[in-house]
Structures are given as C-alpha cells and as structure tokens.
Amino acid sequence: MKARSLVLGSLFALAGCPSPTPPSDVTDIVSGDATSDGDVACVDGSCNSAAFRAGPYGTNPRDLAGPFTVPTTAGDWSFEREFTGRDHYVFLVYTPGTFRFSDGSDLSQGLFDGPLDGLLERAPRNTHFFFLWNRNEEGFNTFRDGAAATLEGLPADVRDHWRSRVHFVTRQANMLQGWIGDLIRRRISANLPYKRYDAFQFAVDRNQRVREVGQLGTLGRAGLVADLTFLANEPRYYEYEAQLEERLRAQTATVVPVLSNQRVDYWEGPRNWRDAVQYGDAMFPDSAMMARFDTLEVDFAMHCPNGRDGECGAWDYIADLRICEEPTSTPDAGADASPDAASAPDASADPDAGDGAPSADASMDAASADSGVEDAGETFRPRRAGCDREVARWITPYWREGRWVTDISQMLPLISRGGRHTFRWYSKHQFDPREVPYFISLSFRLSNQNRGMRPAEIRTLWSSEGERFDSTYDSRHAAQRFTVPAGTRKVELYSVITGHGAESGQCAEFCNHTHHFALNGSTPNSVRFPDAQTAQGCADLVGEGVVPNQHGTWYFGRGGWCPGQQVRPHVFDLTPQLRMGAENEVTYRALLGNNPLVAGRNYGSINHATYLVFWR
C-alpha cells in the first residue's frame, strides 16, 4: 500500500526539523461525563457560528482568522463585514517560477491556466475564491481578464451567483496589510520539514479557521500535473466537517474517551522505524446503562504536528482498533467452534503481503533503497495478548489530517458488560527518513436511536491480516455453522474488507475483487468494488469524508478503501434466509469481478474481519 508520492521528493527541500508539537488550537474531540448524556464539543469550539469572533487571532492552521480588507477589481472586500458563518474562503496566489518540474511545466502557471468554469462547477456554492499575485502582475492580469470573460459567459443564474464570490486582488500578495498580509509573509518564510506549496494557497473555513490547501493536481512522471478543479475539494471537505459537527451537536450521546491528543511515533532514528501502537482504557457505564443504548460510533482524529501538511506521516497505511479481551475457552454466541479457531490467520499467508505489501509503482522500491530501508533495521512493538478482535479500521492520509465518525453499532456486545475495557490502536510503521508523528484522539459515542432492538451477541466468522489473495484463498475459509440464540429478532453479517498490494494486475489494491457470502445456499450477499482503479474514485468521495488533496495518489479508486478515510463496514440482513431452530451454514468465496482467481498468481493480500451479529 506504499504511496506513489515519492516522485515529489525532489520538489521539497529538507529543512531543519523543529520538535513536533500538537496543534495548539485543536481541542479534544471528546467532552462531557462518560456516564451521563450530553453532546460533544465541536473540534474547534465554533460550531458553525454566524458571528465574527473577536480573537485571539493567529496565522497557523486552525488558528482563528482575523479581520482583513483586500483591494479587488470590484472594490475593497472586508472579511469581517462579509462573514456569514456559512461560507468558505479559498485563496490561490499566482507565483510563476516557484515550482517548476523536469518537463519544463510550471505549477502556478498550470493552475492559473486551468478551467475556471470547471472549478466553479465542482465547488460548493457557499464558497468565495480569491485570486492573488506575488510575481508577474502582467501575467496575472492576463489570467484575470480571461477568467472574467469565462465568468460572464456562464448561464445567467450561475454567473449571477458567482460574480460576487470570485475575487481578483489587485495588490501584490506579500505587500498586503493587516492579518492576511501577515499570514502570507509568515507562510513564505516558514521553515518546514518538507516544503510544500502552502505559501501560495490557503483557506479559511466557515468556522473562521485557517486551513491548509494540499496537492492541487495529480502525480506525473515529471512531477505534479496541475489541476485547478482540485481547489474545489477543500470547501467540499469543509462542508463534510460542518455537517458532521452539526449532526453530533444535535445528538444526545454519552461520550467515552479513550485517547486524547496522544502523540504516536513511527521513528526511532536512522534505519530504525517502528509500528505505532497505543493502548487506551475506556470506562463505560454499567451494564444496566449500557442496555439502554442501541448505537455505538467511534470518533477518531489524526492531526499533524503544528497542523501543517508535511509534518506527519507520509503514507497511506492501515490503522485499526482492536479490543483486548480476557482469554476464554467459551465459544462465541451461537457458535459451534471457538472464536479463536474462527479468527486465527492462516499460517500459509504471506507475512509480507499485508499493509506493507509492494506497490504497483516501481518508484517506491527505488526510493526505499535510496533511503537505506532494510527490514533488519526495523523494530516493532509486540502485541499484548488477547487484543485481536478488530472493531474499526481506517487508512491514514498522505501527509494530511483527518477526522471520521463511524457507526460500529454491531460491536456493542463486546462492551455490553460496561466498566473498563482496554483497546489497542495500531498503524503500520512509516518509511520516511525523519520523524513522522501524528497526534490522535479517539472516543466512543453511545446513543439510543430508537431502533427497537439492539445488538446483543456477536460471533467471529473469519478474520485475517495480510492474507495472501490467490487461487487457494477460498480453501482457507471453511463454511461456518451456527444456530440462532433464543430471543433473536434479527441476524446480520457484518464485514470489513480491504485489499492491499499489487503483485498481479495491480491487485488487490487496484482491482474489483468481489466477496460473496451465502446463507443456506441462497443467493449470495456480495461486496463489490467497481470503483477500484478509476481515475477519481476516491476524489469523488470527498463529501463523504475522504481527506482532499493529499500529497500522493489519493484520488484513485481502490479495492475497498480510500487514503484518508474510515473503512466502512458492509452489513447484510440475513434474517429472511435463516432457519430458526435449526442449524444454519454460511459460506464465503472471493472472485476477481465475476471470475475465479487464476492459479499460480498472487493478487496481493486481503485484510478481512467478518462477524455474525444477533439483535434482540
């Protein structure tokens, strides 16, 4: 799963690395008494307020943006006067010659040659775009005149909407006065571990917070292929965040913290990486109170040190959360075999074919060799015994931050007794010749959504990490038999499946591998990934929480996941196919599309956790 972003390595100068610190403006994502109902605080404490707030102001990511006025072709524009609490503000500075690639292309020129109409078509309508210049005023004016003509040529309703939202600033960017001039000058002079494009692109979201703007284009052989329409991805993601905050505030929930702004490290010095592992205790309400909840969500955030792109992990790796359970010989609910037997990874699975499996991009191998990465020089933290049952999964973003809230209600039986439970958060070690920490926060949200029933028991059917995906895959997943526990009202199959590696046909990361679960010989319930290997399969999901404009090939569709997003569970209601009071059999097989896997070929690996969930 290693990223394809090392092609950018020559673009960014390795500067002095200050000691990473957590973003000072980021408050904990959890609040309230873990044993009493109450809503969660917004990430930044603003909660989409329509009032312009009176500081303190700052120029770092997620700092509060201060008042400013800029001269534009339509007159002076005042941020404080125009602020609504509903709009996003995105800034792009024309600075040709700053980033040039080996094929002679110029990043800034490529962006400003891009289609304004395409940008506006993709952008949320509650966005303001500001175009500025810091070099070559004449070239900027040529862009401005062409953009204005494009704007006037749009359909009347579209033109009238965007006329007041597309702004051309007439004064040189680093000569602007007040807060915005300070921000631009400080971004130009910033000494970052990896220099990004941040001096010439930034945003302020509807919560009045300064935001980073990431990679505006796709990776090519010579560097970055500029794409102005990618600028629209930022406000699309801010809308996702704002709607998430509003939903959480409207929900009555008991919030149980596990980790709060916890630093996790991958790096222990040259040639010495490690997996990132954190154990956290969660204190749940007692069993009587737990019985009142029918919904469980996990709220997880990853922040970069200082909130800056390029100061956190570079790669798109699996991060998962597992519950630490007491060893027991008691079978799972309704099971005929021990859960350990059902969950054990197959001994024949390739240990190197997991989330660190070779990438389809040959440049990754060369880059690893250049940096001196050798398995013999790596260290790993051992697992604590019994911390094996997976309850949630994410994929880390390329050099960017993210936050996700995922419904994992089917995991409620694992914590139904209440009290203290220990969880293990894990992420694969990062290959990077420098310090690459994240700051993570994680909590659970318990609520009652009036579903009329709740998950009461759970059984593991199949579970594996980095399991070789080849023609023998099906033989390693024997049929499972079960009887339905008394009082059950619904039975669900709950599965989290992702494909990694790319050894044959760019599989399993980049192919439509399909997974078919049949109960009692009925028509299979199928999981398919038709967007795998599409050019924009993950970029199209920014509105659903995929972190936008990551510094890598984040935009490609993949086999069950996207960089910078939670892995969504697949849930099937098996109730209509059940044999109540008799033995049931569930089978599982995997295909490439509709075809069997070809013998003798290795299609990468599968990370797979599938459960039966009994509702009462």
N, C-alpha and C positions, 0 to 999 in steps of 0.2 A: 504494500500500500504506500510505499515511499513516494513522496511528491515529485512532480516534474518541475519544481520551481528552481532547481539549482542552476538552470540556464541563466538565471538572473544574477548569478554570483558576481560576475564581472562588473555589474552596474553599481554595486553598493560598496563603498569603502568601509573597511572595518576600522572603527574609531575606538577611542578609549571607552571602556565599559564601566559606568558608574555602578555602585552597588544597587541592585534592583530593589525597589520598594513597592508596596501595594499602592494602587491608585488612591490618593488621599481623599478623593471626593466620593469614592464608592462606599456606600453604607452596606451593612449586612443585608442579605436578601431575606432574612427571617426576622420576625419580631413577635412579641406577644408571649403570653403564658402558654407553655406547651400543654397545659391541662385545661385551658379554657378557650372557648371560641373567640375569634377575633380576626380581623382581616390583616393582611400582610402589608408592610410599608412598601411604597414604590422603590425601585432600585435607587433612584437619585432623590427621593423625597419630594418630587414636584407634583407627581400625579396629574400631569396634563393641565396645569393651572393656566387660566386665561390672563392672569395678572402678571405684569412685568415685575420681576423681583429685583430687590434693591441690594444685591451683592451679599457677601463679598464676591468680586469677580476675579476670574483668572484666565489664563491662556492655554492651559494644559487640557488634554482630552477629559471630558466630563466636568470640567470647571464650568461655572456659571458665566455665560457670555454677557459682557457689559454693553451699555448703550453706545451706539456709534451712528455717524451720518456719513454717507458717501455721495460724491457728486456723480450723477448719471446723465445720460443723454436726455432723460425726461425730467431732470431737475434733481435736487437733493432728496435722498431717501433716508429716513430716520428709522432705525431698528426699533427703538423704544415706542415711537409713535405708531408704527405699523404692526407691532407684535400683537398676535391674537391668541397664542396658546394652542393653535390648531395647525399652524403652518411650519414647514421645514425650510431651511435656508442653506443652499449649496453654492460653494464658491470655487471657481476654476480660474487660475492665473495663466495668462499667455506668457511663456518664457522660452522661446525657441533657443536651441543650442545647449540647454541644460542637460538633457538626456538624449544622447544620440547612440545609435546601435551600429553594429558592424556592417549592416547592409546600407548604411547611409541614412536610414529613416530617423526622423526626429519625433520624439514622443509628444511634445507640446504641439508641434505643427500638425501632427496626425490627429490629435484630439480636436483642435480648432478647425480642421478641415472636415470634421465629421458632420453627420446629418442632424441639424437642429430639430427638424420635424420628427425624426426618429426618436430623439431624446424625449421630446415632449409627449409623444405618443405613449412611451413606456412609463413616464413619470406620474406619480400621484398628483392630482390636480391641486392639492394643498401644498405645493412646492414653489419656492422662489429660487431662480437661478441667477447668480451674479457672475458676469464675465469681466475679468480684470486683466491688466497687462503689467509686466515688470521689465520686459525687453521688447524692442521693436514696435513702437507705437504705430508706425505706418502699417505694418503687417496686421496688427490688431484691428486697426480701423478698416482694413480690407475685410477681415472676418466680420466685423460689426455690421458693415453695410450689407454684406451677403446674408447674414443672419436676420437682419431687419427685413430684408426683402422676402426671405423664406417665411418669416412670421406673417407678413402681410398677405402672402399667398395661400395661407391656410383657410379652411372653411370658416365662415364668418363667426360662428359660435365658438370655435376653437381659438381663432385669432383674438376675439374679444376677451376671452378668458386669460390668455397668456400674455397679452400686451402689458398688463400691469405686474407681471410676475417674471418677466425676463428683463434683466437689468444690465446695461453696459456702463461700466465705471470709467470715468474719463481721466482720472488722475493715476499716476504710476503707483503700483500697489505698495511698495515699500516706503512711499512718501506720504501715505495716508496718515491722518491724525487720529488720536484717541485710541480706544480699545482695539479696533480692528487693525490699525497700523502696528500697534504693539504686538499683536498676535502674529502678524505676518513676519515682522522682523525677528521675533524670537524663534519662529519655526525655521526661518532661513539659517539662523546661527546655531540651531540645536545640534548637539554632539551626540548622535545616536549610535548604538552598537552596530546597527545596519542602516545606512542612509536610505530613506525612502523618498517618495515624491511629496511628502507631507507639507513642504513649504509652499507648494503651489496648488494645493487642493485641500479643502476642509469643509466642514458643515456646522450648522447649529440646528439642533432638532427642536421639535415643538415644545420641549421642556426647558428650552433656553440653555441647553448644554452643548459645549464644544464637542465635536465628533471628528474622528479620523475619516478620511476617504481613501480607500485602498487602491488596488490594482485596476486601472481603467483600460482593460483590454485582455487579449488572450496571449498566451506564450507562443512564440515562434522560434525558428532556428536562430534568428539573429538577435532576438531579444523580445520586446513586447510589441504586439500588433495593436495599436491604439484603437479604442472604440468608445466614442463619445456617449453612446447609449448606455454604457455601463454606469455612467454617473447617476442614472435614474434608480439604480439598485439601492443606493444609500437611503433615500427617503422611503422607498418601498419597505426596507427593513425597519426604519424608524416607526412606520405605521404598524408593523407587526408588534414592535415593542410596546407602543402606546396602547394598542388594543389588548395586549396581554395584561398590562398594568391595570387597565380599566376592568377587565374581567376578574382579576384577582381581588381588586378592591370591592367589587360587588358581591363577592362570595364570602359567606361565613365559613371560616375554616379554623381548625386547630393546627398550628404550625409547630413542627417538631424539628429543631435544629440538629444537624449532625456535624458539619464543618462550616466555619465562618472565616472567610478571607484567609484561608490557610495556604501558606506558600508550599508548593511542591516543586522539587528539583529533579532534573534528569542528569545533571553534570557534576562530576567529581574531580575534574581536572583533565588534561590532555590524554586522549586514548582511554578515557575511563567514564563511560556512561552507565546509567542505571535506569531501571524501570521506576516510575513514580508510583509510590504506594502510600496511601493514607488510611489509617483505621480511625473510625469515629464512633462514639457511643450516642445513641438516641434514646431518650427517656419518653416512652409513650404513656398515654393514660392507662388506667387499669382495665382489666378485661371487660368489666361492665360498661365502661365508657366506650371502649373500642367497638363493642357490639352495636353501637348507635351509628357507626359510620359505614357507608356503602361505597365511598370513593376515596382513593389514595392517589395523590400526584407527587412526583418528585421534581423539585425546583433546583436547578443546577446552573451555576455560572462559572465561567472561566475568564479571568481578567489578566491582561498583560501588566507587567511592572510599569508603573507610571502611565498606564493606559495607552501606550504607544505601540503602533504596528512595528514589528521587527524586534521587539524586546521580549517576545515569548516564543513558545515552541513553533518550529518551522514546518512540522509535518502533520499529515492527516492520519492519525493513528487511533485505534480503538481505545476508548476509555469506558470502563464498565464499573458497576456497583454490585457487590455480592454481599449476602447476609451471612454472618458467622453463626452457625447452628451447633447445638450440642450434639455430639456423636450419639447415634441411636441405631438399634437394630430393628426398630418398628417400621414396617412398610408404610409408604405414603398412603393417604386416604384412598380407599377403593382399589389399592394396587394388589397385585399378586406377587410382586417381587420387591426387593429392597430398592429404595430410591438411589442408593449409591450404585447399585448394579445398573440401574437405568441411566445414570448420569455419567458414568466413567468414560473418559475419552478413549478411543480405540488405540491400542498400542501400536498399530501399524501406521497411524497418522504421522505425516512428516512433521517433525518439530519445527522445521524452518519454514513451513508453508502457512504460517499464521499471519498476524497483522504486520509482521516484518517481512513478508514474502517478497520475492523480487518483483520489481516494477516492469511495466511494459516499456518504459523509457530507458534506453541504454545509457543515457547520460547519468542516471543515478548510480550505476555501477562504477563509472569512471570517477564521478565526484566522490564516492565513498573511498575509492582507492587513493585519490589525491589527498584526502583528509586523514589518511592513515587509520581508518576504522578497521579493526580486526576483532572478531568475536572473542579472541583470547584476552583482549584487553578490557572487556566489559565486565561490570559487576551487576548483580541483580539482588533485590531484596527477596528473601524467602517468603512464601505464603504462610499465614497462620492456619493451622489445621482446622478444617470444618468450614472455611469461608469460601464455599464453592458454588452455592446456588445464586445464579445471576438474577437480579431484579431490574436492572436498567442498563442501557448501553448508549453511548454517544460516539461521534467521531470528532476528534479535535480539529480546529480550523488551522489553515496555514497562516501563521503569524498574525492572527487577529483574535478578538474577544468574542464571546457569545453568551447567551443565556437561553435556557429552554425549560419549559414546564410540561411534563409528560404524564398522561394518565396511565397509571400502572395498578389500577384497582384490583386486578386479578392476583396481585401479590399480598393482598390483605390477610389471607390465612397465615402467612409467615410471621405476622406480628400480632395476631389476634389475642394472645395472652397479655399483651401490654407490657409495661415495665421496660427495663433496659434491654436493648438489642445493640449488638456491635455490627458495623458494616465495614467493608473493605472497598475503597476506591482505588482503581488501578489504571495506569496508562502506560503504553509501551514506551521504552526509552527512545529519546530523540537523538538522531545522528546530526550533530552540529558542533563545530569546533569552538564553542564558547558556552557560557552559562545560559540556560534556557528555562527559566522557571515560569510557572503560572501561579496565580492566586485563585483558589477555588472556594466557592461557597455552595453548600448543599443542605437542603431541608426537605422534610415531608409535609404535605398538606392533607389533612384528614377532613372530610366533609360528608354531609348527608345530602344527596341529590334526589332523594325520593324515588329511588329505582324500584322499590317494592320488594327487593331481595338483596342479598349481599354475598360476595364470595366467601365460602365457609371452609372449603378444603381444596388442596392442590396436590397434584402428583406430577413429578418429572417424567416425561416420556423419553426424550432424547436430549443430550447436551454434549457439546464438544467445542474445543477451541483449536483453530488452525487445522481442522481435519482435511486430509487430502481429498480433493474432489476429482475422482477418476471413475473408471467403469466398475470398480469394486465398492463404490460408495454405498449403494443400496444394500449390499450384503452386510454392511456394518450397522444397519438399522433394522433390527428384527421387529416383527409385529409385536404390539403390546396388547395385553388383555386386561380387562377391568370389569368390575361390577359397580353399579351406581349406588352410592351410600343412601341409606334411608333418609327421606325428607328432602332429597334433592329436587329442585324445581327447574334448574337449567344446567347444562353442561357445555362448557366452551373449550375449544382448542385455542391455545394462546402461544404464538411462536414469534421469536426474534431471530431473523436470518440475515446474514450479510456475507458477501463473497469477497475474497481478497486474493492478491497475487495475480499473475498474468502470464502463465507459462505456455499456454496453448490458446491461440485465438483471442488473446487479451482477456482471458477468463481467469478467475471468476469475478474480478473487479469490474470488467467491462463487457459482460455478456448477460443475456437474458436467460440465466439459469432459472428453472421453474421447480417448484416444490409442491407435491401432491399428497394430501392426507385423506385417506378413505376410511370411513367408519362402516364396518359390517358389509363391506363390498359395495357400498353405494357410490354414487358419483363423487369423485374426489373434490375436496375443498382445496383450491390451488392458489399459490402465491407466485406471482409473475413480476418480472422487472423489465417491461418493454422499453423503458427509457434508457436502459444501460447503453452506453457508448454514443448516445445522442449528443450533439454539439452543445446544447443548452439545457440538458435535462435537470441539472441541479440549479442553474441560474434561474430557471423558471419557478423555483420553489422558494425564492427569497421571501415572498409574502407569507410563507409557512414556517419561517424560522431559519432557513439556510443563511449563514453569515455571508454577506455580499462582498464581492471584490477582494477575496482572499489572494494572497501572494503565491499563487500556484495554479494548477489546472482544476480549480474548484468547480468550474462551470459544467464539466462533462457529466452526463448521466452515468450512474453506476449500478452495480448489482445489489441493490437493497439498502443503499446508504448514500449520503452526501457529506463531503467535508463540512465541518461546522454545523452539524445538526444532530438532534437526537435520532436514534434508530426507532422508528415507530413499530410497535407490536402489530402483528396480524392476528385478528380474532375471528373465530368462526363459531357460530352456534350449532352444536351437534345434536341438540335436543330432539328435533324431529326424526333423527336417524337412530335413536337409542333403542336398545332392547331393555326395557325396565324389568328388573327382577331376574335377569339372565346375564350371561357373560357377553361382553362386547369385545370386538377386536378393531384396533386402529392400525393402519399400515401407512408407511411413508416411502416415497420414492422421489428421485430428482432427475430432471432431464435438462437438456440444452434446448430451450424452446419447447418443441414437441418431439425431440429426437433423443434417443439414448446416447450416453457418453461413449465415445469411441475407445476401444481397448488400447492400452499402451500409451495413452496420452494423459498428461497431468494438467488439469484445468485450474490450478491454483488451490485455494482452500476455502472452507466454509466455517464460519462461527455460527453456532446453532444452539438455541435453547427453546424447547417446546414442552408445554405443560398441558395437563387437563385441569380444568377449574370447575368445581362443583358449587353452584349457587343454591342458597336456601332463603 
